[in-house]
């Protein structure tokens, strides 16, 4: 997949490395049968396999400004980067996919270099960022654009307050890259042909309304600062938001959410002002006996390289706690072997695996969703591979605003119709919340039934009856 069989190194745990790459560690003890593949990280000038990056030195490629300024933002730019590495049919397929996507296109040179362009259709990194129309499945008939009802639970623009003691602060609406499966496709990134976004840009007056609400709502103790992505906040914004929140007496925990370390780790290596600003907020929290942590977002072990290790080590060395929230995706991380390698590789870097979310119902990416049964099987398969505190919780973020529920905590799950029923007593007591398996994974008779609105209602009613719940208690 990444070079000739002669290299003999299986640092990706399923295929040889590129011949011009070296592992961070040379697998000591491997001859004794020790399982240390998670420590063997892609290193070397692997980006030189990409035509547009072939002449770049290590210093040039690892400049975070180069990474930000040279993102792939269109099919034409990808063609400029790859040339004839992929056929014209691939570009045409992607062009049509972009036309029907809810998310803007933006992909860093780093991630572009990690995609296997010899087999791009099946590549787990390509699947997350670059849409191919040929792989699309019809949207689920129960899909809505803001499936989690974040806007419904928003007392002021850019703040979601669903749980009694915690809230989500959407500080901005841009990211270093754009993921196809983004739950916030209703707001993040540029408008697309199909979606006119609700934008939450960097705006001090809007932020002040958020701070005022948080200060007045004394039940709040925990704030997630997200967006968009906090990686795109300027250092002074990182520090301003952090200090304002820490200055509110009843706020005890602050979490900065960013996918940045997974897609543009170079920023942690050479954007010293940003890292220093984050460090000062963490240290201020520690002085006040409050927690300030980073939540990041790795989905596949191949997103973790020697560059990632060096970047994350900067945070770890400063005492900054980093946790990971992955999204379960079909063809990306839905095998026990891949999920095990991801969990163990994160632990090796000092990142705590925290959540694995089942893929939310998002427009235009139905082919990435898995069944609930897949999550149950994965949790069973990986349980025990490492310490319990380093095991992620597999969760469903329920449609309609019920919040996060453990995947196995359903009240009823009909594998034939693909309908699971959850309740959320602490968030919305007396209500039922439904999860739907992808229709294309169901039997042919069940797929036909889902096409009939009346039959669909009967299936949902039967699932609620199976859970012993009232039909009227659903969204």
N, C-alpha and C positions, 0 to 999 in steps of 0.2 A: 504493500500500500504506500509506503514512503521510501522506497528505494529497492535495491536488489536484495535477493536472499543472501547474498554473500556477506552483508554487513553483520548478520548473525545476532543482532541486538533486538530484543523484543521489548523496548522501553514503553511501547504503547499497549503492551499486554495482549496484543492480538495480531501484530504485524511487525516486520522489521522496520527499524528507523531508516531515515534517509542516510545515504552513505556519507553525506557531509555533516552529519550531526553526531554529537557525543552525548552520553548520559551524564547527568550530574554526579551520580555515583556508579561505581563499576560493579555493582551487585556482589559485594563480598558475602560469602557464605552460600551463594546460589548453588554451588556444587553439592551442598549438604541438603538441598531440597527446601531451603527456607523461602517463604513467600514474601519477597521484598520488592516485587514489581512496582508497588506504589511509590517507592523511593527513586525510581529510575526515570528521570525527567528529561524531556527533549531539550537539548542544548545545541550550541553551535549556530552557524549562520544559515538556518533552515529557510529563511526568506529568499535566499538566492535562487531557489527553484522557480520563483515567480518572475516572469520576464521584466516587469517594470521595476523590480527591486533587486535585480541580479547584481547591480554595481554598487549597492549600498554597503557601507562599512557598518560595523557593530555600533559605533557611536551615532551614525546617521539614523539607523533604523530604530535605535532605542531612545531617540529624542522624542519626548511626548508631544512636542509641537509639530514635528513631522507626522506623527501618528494622527493627530487631530486634523491637520490641514489636508491630509491626503486620503481621507475616508472615501470609500466607494459610495456614491450617492445616486448613481443611475446605471442603467445597463450599458450605456456608452462608456462610462468611466471604467466599468468592469472590463469591457472589451479592450480599453487602453492598457489596463493592468495585465490582463491575461493573454491578449492576442489570440493566437490559434490554439491555445492549450485546450480549449473546449470548442465543439463544433458550432456552426451558426444556428443549428436547431436548438441548442441550449440557450443561446441568447434570445431567440424568438420566444421560447417557452417562458423564460424569465420576464421578458417584456410584457407578455400577457398576464403573468402572475402579478407583476407590480401594478398593472392597470386595475386589477381587482383586489388589491390589498388595502387593508385599513391603516397600515403603518407606512411611514416614509422609509426610504432606503438609506441606510448609513452603516457602513461596515469598516472597521479599522484595518489598516494594512497588517497588523499583527494577526487578527483572526483570519483575514484573507489568506495569509501565508500558512495557516494551520489546516485549511480545508484541503481534502484530497481531490485535486482537480482531475485525476485520472478516473475517479468514480464519484463525480459530484452529486449525482442523483441520490445516492444512498448515504452520502456523508452526513454524520450527525450534526456537524457545525453548520454546514450549508443549510440544512433543514430548518434551523432555528432563525436564520437571518435573511435568506434569499428565497423568495417564493417562486415555485414552478407551477404554472397553471395546470399542467398535465397531472399533478398529484392532488389537486384540490378535490375535496368532497363537499357535497351540498351542506350548507349550514343546518344545524339541528333546528327543527321547527319551534322549539321552546326557547331559542336563543334570543337575548336582548343585548343591546350594545353595552349598557352599564349593568352587566348581569349581577354584580355584587351590591348594587344599589348604593354606591359610594356617594353619589350626588343626593340621593334621598336622605342620607344621614349626615348632610353637610349644613351645620348651623350658620357658618360664614364661608364665603368662597375659598376653596382650597383647604378646608379642614373637614375631615370625616370623623365624627364622634359616634361610635357604635357601641363600644364596650364601656361599662361604667367608669373604669379608672384609666383608660388610655384612648389616645386619639392619633390620627394620621394627618400630618401636616404636609401638604403638597406645595413645596416651596417654589417649584419651577416646573416647566413642562417640556424640557429638552433632556437628551441623554447623549453619552459618547457614542453609542450605537443604538439602533432600534431593533428590538426583537419582534418577530412576527406575531408571537403569542401574547403580547402585552395585554394585561387585563385593562389597562387604562388607554386603550386605543381610542376611547371617546375624547381624550384630552392631550395625549402625548404626541409630540412631533408635529409635522406640517399637515395641513388639510390634504386629503386625498380625493380622488374622483367620487368615492362612495361615502366619505365621512367628513362633515364639517365639524371641527374639533371645538370643545370647550376649553379655552386656553387659560392657564394659570402661570403667567410669566413672572419674572422677578420684579416685584413691585412693593416698595417699602410701605405704602399706605395699606395695601392688602395684608401684608405681613402684620402690621400693627393691629388690624382687626382680629387676626388670629391670636396674637399675643394677649389682647384684651379679653377675648373669650376664654382662653386657657386660664388667665389670672383670676377671672370671675367664677370659674367652674372648679370649685375646690375639691371635688371628687377625683379630678384628674391627677394622676401621678406619673404617667408614662407617655412620652411623645415619640412617635416615629417621624423623623424628618426624611421625606422622600420626594417624589415628583412623578415624572421626570427622575433625574438622578443627581444626587448631591455632588457627584464628581464634577458636574458642570457649574457648581457655585464657585465664585471667586473666594480666595482665602478670607477676605474681610467679611464675606457673607457667612462662611462657615463659622467664624468666630462670633459674629453678631448674633446669629440665631442661637448658637449654643449658650452664650452668656445670658441672653434674654430669658431663655427657658430655665437655665440653672438659677437665675435670680428670682424665680417664682418659687416661694417656699414649699408649696405642696408638690412640685414636680421633683420626683426622685430619680427618674430614669429617662435618658435621651438616647435614641438610636438613630444613627445616620445610615441611610440605606443607599447602596451603590453597587452597580454591576461593574464598575470601573476596573477593579483588580482582575476581573476575568477577561476583559476585552481590551484594556489599555493599561497594563501594569506599569508601563514606563513612567506614568505620571507620578507614581509613588517613589520612583528612583531619582527623578531630577526636578520635580516641581516642589522645591524645598519649602517655599512659602505656604503652599497648600497643606503639606504634611505638618509643618510647624504650627499652623493655625489650628488644625485638628488636635494636635498634641496639647496645645494650651487649653483647649476646651476640656479634654480628658483630664488634665491635671487640675483644672479648676473644679471639675466634678469630684475628683478624689479629695480635694481639700475640703469640700462641702459634704463629704461622705455620701455622694451621689454617684450613680453609674452613667458613664457615657461610653457607648460601644459602637462598633461598625457592623452592619449586616450587609453581606455581599451575596453574590448570586452566580455560582458555578453550577453548570448542569451536566458537564461531561468531563471525564478525566483528561481528555486531550486539550482542554482549555488551560490546563496547568502545566507550565514549562519551568525550566530553570530561571527564566526571567521572572515568572510569577513568584517563585521561591524567594528570589532576592528582594522583590518588591514587598511582599507580605512580611518578610523578616524585618523590614524597617518599622512596620507598625508593631510587630510583636516585641521588638527590642525596646520600644518606648512604653511597653505595658498596655497597649491598646488591645482590648478583647475584640476578636473578629469571629462572627458566626455566619453560617451559610444557609441560604434558603434556596433550594433547587425546585425546579418545576418538572414533574414527571411528564415525559413526552415520548410518543410512539416513534420508534426508530432512532431515538437519541439516547435514552438511559433506561429503557424499559426491560432490561435483562438483569438478572442477579449479578452476573460477572461485571457488567459496566457499573452498576450501582455500588457494588462492593469496592471496586477500584476507586471510584469517586470518593466514597466515604473515607477510605483509608488514606488516600492521597491528600485530602483536605486535612485530616488529622496530622499527617506528617508535616504539613506546612504550619501547623499551629492554629488552623481554622476549625472551629467547632461546628460539625454538621448539626443543624438545628431543625429545619423543616424540609420535607419533600411535599410540595403541594401537588395535588391532582390538577391537571390542566383545567383552567376555567373555560367556560363556554365563551369563546371569542370568535367574532366574525371572520371567516375566511381561512381558518386554520383547523378545521375539523379533522383533517388527516393526522394531526399531531396529538389529538386526545387519546387517552387510553380508557379502558374500562375500570370500574372500581375494583373488580376482581384482580386486575393486574397489580394494583397497589397492595392489596391484601397479600398476594403471593410474594411480591418483592419484600414486603416487611418481614414476612416469615422467613424468606430465604437469606436475608442479610443479618437478621437478629443473631447476635453472638459473635460476629466477626471481629468486634473490638469492644472496648469498654462501654458500658451502658450509657454513661454520660456523653459519649461520642457517637451515639446512635441517633439519627434524625427521627422525628415523629412524622408519620405519613398522615396528611390532613386534607380534608375537603373544605375549601372556603365556600360556604353554601350560597347558592343563588338566592337573591331576595334579601340579603343582609342578615342572615342568621349567624354569620361569623364562622370561625374555624372549628371544625369538629374532627376528632380522630377518625381515620378512615374506617376503622372496624366498629365504630359506635353507632352505626345505623340502627334504626328501629325495624326496618324491613328492607330486603334487597331481592328483587325478582331478576334473576340472571337471564330469563327468557325475554322479558321486555326491556331490560336494561335500566329499570327505575329503582333508585334507592331513596329511602325516606329517612330524614334526620330531624331531630328536635334540638332546640337550643334554649334550655330553660333559663340560663343566666342572662341571655341577651334579649330574646323575644319569647317569653313563656307563652304556652298555649298555641304556638304556631308550628306548622310543619314545613320543612324545606326539602326540596327534591334535587337529586343528582341524576343525570341521564348519561348512560353509556353511549358512545358513538353508534349511530344506527348502522353504519357499514360493518360493524363487528357482530351484529345480531344475525339470527337465522333469516333466511329468505322470507318465511311467513311473517316474522316480526317486522321486517323492513317494510313489507307491504302494509301491515297494520298501521305503522307510523305515518303513512301517507294519507290516511283517512282521518279527518278531524274528529268525527264522532267516536271512532274506534280508539283514537289517541286519548280522548277524555275518559273512556271506559278503562283503559289501561292504567291511567293515573289514579282514577278512583279505586281500582282494585288494589293498587299498591298502598294507598292510604288505608283502605280497609284491612289489608294484611298487617299494617302497623298498628291497627286499632285506633286510628285517628280520624278526626272529622274532616270531611272534604272542604268545609268552609274555612278551615284553619290554615289554608295555604295561601301563598301569593299567586 
